Amino acid sequence: MNIVAFSHYKEVASEDLKDSYAIVIDLLRATSTMIWAISNGAKRIIPVEKVEEALLFKKLDESVLLGGERGGLKIDGFDLDNSPLSYKSEVVSGRTIVMTTTNGTRALKKAAGAKRIFPGSFINARKTAEYIIKEALCHDIHTISIVCAGTEEKFTLEDILCAGYFVHLLKKHFPDAFLDDLSIASYELYKKFENDPHEILKYSYHYNNLKKLGFVSDLEFCLKKDFVDMVCEYKNLVVEKV
Amino acid sequence: MNIVAFSHYKEVASEDLKDSYAIVIDLLRATSTMIWAISNGAKRIIPVEKVEEALLFKKLDESVLLGGERGGLKIDGFDLDNSPLSYKSEVVSGRTIVMTTTNGTRALKKAAGAKRIFPGSFINARKTAEYIIKEALCHDIHTISIVCAGTEEKFTLEDILCAGYFVHLLKKHFPDAFLDDLSIASYELYKKFENDPHEILKYSYHYNNLKKLGFVSDLEFCLKKDFVDMVCEYKNLVVEKV
């Protein structure tokens, strides 16, 4: 097994992911929010790149909810922001949500070259890794790609720590896997801050930005591991429960 | 002070380095080799991107030495490979060397947008950091950029560890510096493997590649710290002693 990582979505050329299963991580907060929304009963998420696309969906079908952010904050005319805590059962259950975020939705689209695409987060990492391992073995897949969304096309610590957790989970099953340099680095960073990721993230850019915007509870939420027992997949332009 | 890092030369847009001093690192081996050659008395290094450019220089001036690599090995018709250990005093003293390597020479050229550019390596990091700190304070420079060459346009562990050592040296003088996420990550990785970088590098791609090609002594050499007491600068397309 090969495990390769990308530090932001712009690094990924479609050819890079060919024949691989891809895990896409925008820990703070797009993929965490999508996973939590689906876990709370949302029927599907449709990630789109532009605000106008989202508004067009709503025009065609009034029942959809619009969610996402620009500059970390709710978009004018949208139903929901990008905080996972806004996506409560009573709000999202049974609904289709059209989402647009700065990095996460773009990263999912950039991963289109992969055989299968799984939005990932600390909140459901173990279940997702287990599923991917099983499926990869069944279907003779030799590469798992971990695509960090990054922030503004830059290396982003929280995504890398979560990538490192996935490497940790995958390595357990594939102890002889080839890891590329970024997978090794993310694994070592994860192990160093395994017990308290806030210890390093308190110095990082995007984490601090969200803190300043008042989303402290989101930071706690997105860094908690494995309390969601469900796997999501991005397929035919839609995120759904596997 | 701001300290920002780039994981490979393709990540750098010329605008990114504006008004900053840049440290360019291709630890294994281009910048280590350049620094060692100059330290052994070479007059100057002219980094060029293509083999044909190097051959043209030789045609114009027979006294120049041609050095560098493709696939880690000496280029046909060249005088020297890319091993620092080939650049002995008796070979290089007083000479102009035209060098072309896969990543390092490109990274130096990609850093052209910076105010000043310093090739960096473990072998002269302390002296280089001290010089940059002094000059940055004198000339009111607010950003130090660390440009890792990377390998084949990918994140490369040995360059990141060396970047982390530079962050460590710069932080000592600027304890309140703003570090971007990659600088923080490189610093933490450096600190984790400070006493034995081989412990992590033995899993990394380029390090292993050089090992397989028989350059074990180069790996030892390039990871030794601060035995060169001299600073190099890349200016007007030429690397010289400051």
Interface residues (C-beta under 8 A of the other chain):
Chain A: A5 S7 T151 K154 F155 T156 L157 I160 L179 D180 D181 L182 I184 A185 E188 L189 K192 F193 I200 Y203 S204 Y205 H206
Chain B: A5 S7 T151 K154 F155 T156 L157 I160 L179 D180 D181 L182 I184 A185 E188 L189 K192 F193 I200 Y203 S204 Y205 H206
